[in-house]
């Protein structure tokens, strides 16, 4: 086996581990939210404001991460982001005041945003070097990390570790994951000529808007599905987490098979049919007053949406006139803005129309993504 081939395999393995790392880190935080809220002494409204600190850190850091990747290389940004995440995770379980929790969430958000942007750029570059679709498979490890992180935290706390002990263990394991990835982190960060940061326009802006809607839908369904299942469909509260579990499992399985779908069909077809299938999933989930059909809809949504965002990231970096780092940063930022806007937007709309109607409106928005994606520009591989 040639040295170049061995290096490419190391880069592919490191990219998968880094996606796993960020997915597990976010899931670890999600698992201790109730304990962190109690320690900081805030009510639901206060917690909502504090969570904005996480989002603010991520959104502010993503464009900077894209610029730094172009100047310093992916490795420098990935390493710094991993240090921020690993260092802030235990502190999230120790913050004893709203100010301390908000500041720690901001630092954690900076790490998550920087790592998310840099690892997507590395994934695009590794995919291009490999000469075959790989983006969906990389993103599958983010989904797998979420499942592993949530399950691991639940297991640790159920065994008596407590939030502090569980987070310390998670931080240690994630630090080892980052170290294992070091040899495969890219020293370069893509094209150095041209602006490292620019406001998105043209095809990149179009792709970013599509990503915004898909992230908006994902964020809204994750935050509102349990409420809908219990308050509208009558599912017992003890089973409210089934909706997310079904969604996450379907998305993970869909992503592991996504690269084969891209090869068999085309990137454009995967986005079009995936978004339309996701829209049907939301409609199935909310249109009929049967919770079993709601769970089926969550599975259809997860499978349909699984490969839309990975393909959009891959296409964004291949658009003519776009510096890959700047394109990835733009799509990441717009996508994360969708995650933040989705839950609040659905809540506002549900206040006026009811939750079922609000979620059906969301299904219509996702269907528009599928129809609009017919116009996606798909450059040949290696073409910019």
N, C-alpha and C positions, 0 to 999 in steps of 0.2 A: 504494500500500500504506500502511495506517495506521501510525502510530507504535507503537501497542500491538502490532500484528501483527509489526512489525520487532523489537520488544523480546522478544516471545515466541520468535521464531526464534533470536535471540541466546542466550536462556536454554536452549533445546533444544540448540543447538550446544555451548554451554559444558558442559552436563550430560554429553553424550556424551564430550567431551574429558576431563572429570574422571574418568569411569569408565575410560576408556582409560589415564589416568595411573596410577591406583591398580593396575590390572591389570598394567601394564608394570613398575611399581616392584617388585611382589611377584615377578614372573618374573625381573627382573634380579638380585634377591637370591638366588633359588633357583639361578640359573646359576653363582654363585660359592661356593656352600656348601662344596664340597671344598677350594677354595683358602683360604677363611676358616678352615676347620677346621685345615688344615696350619699356617697362619700363627700361629693362637692356640695350637697345640700341645696339642690335646685329642683324646681318643679318642671312639668313637661314643657312649659313655654320657655323657661330658662335653658333647658337642655336643647331645645330647638335652636335657640340663638347661639349656644356654644358649638353646636354642630356646624354652624355656618363658618366657624373658624377653620375647621378641617377643609371645607370646600374652598374657602378663600385662599388657604395655603396652597392647595392643589392648583387652582386656576392661575394664581399669580406665578407659580413656579414653572408651569408647563412651557410657556413661550421662552423663558430663560433657559430651560433645560435644552430645548431644541437649538438655541443659539450656542450654548456651551458645547454641545455635542459636535457642532460644526467646527468650533475653534479648538477644543481640547480632546475630542474623541469620546466615544461612548463610554469607554472604561472609566474615565475620571468621573463622569456624571453618575454612572451606575454605582460605583464604589461609594461616592459621597452620599447618594440617596439611600443606599443600604445602611450606612452608618446612622443617618438620621432616623430611619425607621426602627432599627434595632435599639438605638439609644432611647427613643421616646416611648416604645411599647411598655416597658415596666413602669415608667413614670405616669402613664395613663391610669394605671391602677392605684397609684399612690397620691394623685392630686387631691388635696383636701379643701380646696376652695374653688369657686367659679373662675377666678383669675388664673389660678395655676392650671386648671383643666383646659381653659380656653387657650392659654399659651402653648401647652403641650400638644393640644389638637392641631394648632396652627403648624408647629414644627413637624408633627406626624404627617399632616396634609402636604407640606412641602416635600417631604421625602417620598410620599406616595405619588404625588404629581410628577416629580422629577423622574422617578423610576419608571412610572407608566409611560411617559413620553420617550425616555431613552431606550427602554427595552423594545418598544414598538419600532423605533428607528433601527435598532440592531436587528430586529426580526426581519424588517424589509431588506436590509443589506445582506443578511445571511440567505434569505430566500432568493434574492437576485443572484448571489454567488452560486447557489445550489442549482439554479436553472429549472426549478420546478415549484409548484405551489406548496407552501408550507405554513402560511399565516394562520389558517384555521387550527392546525395542529398545535402551533405555539399558544394560541389563545385558549385551547382546551386545557392547558396546564394552569392557566389563571382560574378557570372554573373548577378544576380539580383541587387547586390550592384552597379555594373557598370551602369546598366540602371537607377537605382534610383539616383545615384550620378550625372550622366550626365543630367538627366531630372531636378533634383532639382537645380543644378547650373544654367542651362539655364533659368529656371523659375525665380530664384532669380535675375539674372542679367537683365532679360527682365523687371522686375518690378522696376529696378533702383537701386538695391543694389550695383552694381559695383563689380569688382573682389575682392577688399579687404573685403567688407561687406559679400559677398557670401562665401568667404573662412573662415572668422571668424565664420559665422553661421555653416558651414560644420564642422569646428573643434569642435565647441561646441556640435553638435549632435553626432559626432563620440566619443567625450569624454564620453558622457552619454551612448553610446552603449558599450564602454569599461567597464564602471562601472557596467552596467547591466550584463556583462559577467563574472565579477570577481568571483562570487560564484561557477561557473562551470568550471573555469580554473583548470587544473590538477596540483596538487602539485608535482607529480612525472613526470619524462620524459622518461620512458621506462627503458630498461636494463642498469644497471650501470657497469656491468662487461665488460671487453674488451675495446678496444680503442673507445673513443667518436668520433674521427675523423680518417678516413683512406681513402686513394685513392680508388675509386670504382674499383672493379674487378669482374670477373665471372658474375653471373646472374644480380647483381646490375648494373654493367657497361652496360650490354646488355639492361636492362630496361632504363638506363639513356640515351643511344644512341637513343632508340626509342622515348623517351620523347623529346630529343633534336630536332629530325626531326619534331615532331608534333608541338612543340612550334615555331620552325623555320617557318613552314608553316602558323601557325596562325599569327605570327608577320608580315610575308611578305604579306599575304592577307589583313590584316587590314591596313597596310601602303600603299599598292599599289592598292587596289580594287577601291578606289575613282579615282585615276589617270587613271586606265584602263577604268572605266566606262565613264569618261568624254573625255579623249583624244583618246581612241580607239573605244569605243562603241557609242559615240555621245550623251551621256546623259547630259542634262543641268547641269551646275555646282551647281545650287540651289538644285538639287536632288542627288548630289554626296554622301551624307550621307546615302542614302537608303541602299546601300550595307552593311555597318556596322550594321545598324539597323536590317535588315533582318537576318544577321548572328548572332547577339547577341540574338535576340528573339528565333531563332531556337535552339541555343546552350542552352539557359536557359530552354526551354521546354524539350529538350532532356535530360538534367541533372536531372530534376525533375522526369522523368520516368526511369532514368538510373538504380537505385537500383533494380527495378522490372525486368529490362532486365538481370541484372547480375544473379538474382535468377532464372529466367526462362531459361537462356542459360548457360553461364559460363563466368568467367572473361576473359579467353582466347578468346572465341567466340566474346565477346563484343569488344575487341581490334582489332581482325582480321577484322570483318565485319564493325566496325566503321571506321577504317583507310581506308579500300577499298571504303566505301561509301563517305568518305571525299575526296578521290582522284577523284572519279567520280564527286563530286561537283565542284572541281576546274576545271576539264576538261569541264564540262557543262558551267561553268561561262565564260571561255575564248575561247572555240573552235568555237563558232558561233557568227557572227556579229549582234547579237540582244540583246539589253540591258535587255529586259524582261527575256530572258534565263539566262543572267548573274545574275540577282537577284534570279532566281530559283536555280542556282548553288550555290550562297552564302547560301541559306537556307539549301540545301543538305549538304554543307560543314559543317555548324554549327551543324546540327543534327548528322552527322556522327562523327565529332571530339569531340562531347560533352563529351562522357564518356571514351574516350581513356586515357587521362591523369589521371583522378581520379583513374581508375583501375590500372594504372601503379604505382601510388603512393602506393596504397594499397598492391600491389604485392611486391614492393621493400622492404617494412618493414617486409615481411613474408619470405624472402629468408634465407635459412640456413647460419649460420655463420656471419650474418650482424647485427650489433647493429642498432635498428630501427632509432634512431636519426641520425646516420651517413649515413644510407641508404637514408633517406628522404632528408638530406642536399645534398648528391651527386646528386640525381635526380633533386632537385630544382635548384642546381647550373648549371647543364648541360642544363636543360630546359630553364632557363633564358638566358644562353649563346646563345641558339637557337633564342630566341626573339630578341636579339641584332644583331645576324649575319644575320637573315633572310632578313630584308629590304635591308641591304647593299649588300648582296649576289645577290639578285634578281636585284638590280640596276646595278651591275657590269655585270651580265649575259645579262640583257636586252640591255646594251650598245653594245654588240657584236651580239646578236641574235634577238633583238626586244622583247617587253614586252610580247606579246602573247606566243612566244616560251619559254621564261624564266618561265612563269607561268605554262606552260604545263610540263616543266622539274620538277617543284615543285610537280605537280600532280603525276608524276612518282615516285618521292622520297617518297611521302606519301603512294603510292601503295606498295612500297617495305617494308614499315613498316608493312602493313597488312599481307604481305606474310611471313615476318620474324617472326611475332608474333605467328605463328603456333608453334614455338619452345619455347614459354614462359613456364617456370616452375610455376605451380600453386599449392603451398602447401595447404594441408587441413587447415581449419580455426583452429587457435590455435597452428598450427605446425610452427616451425621456420626452 
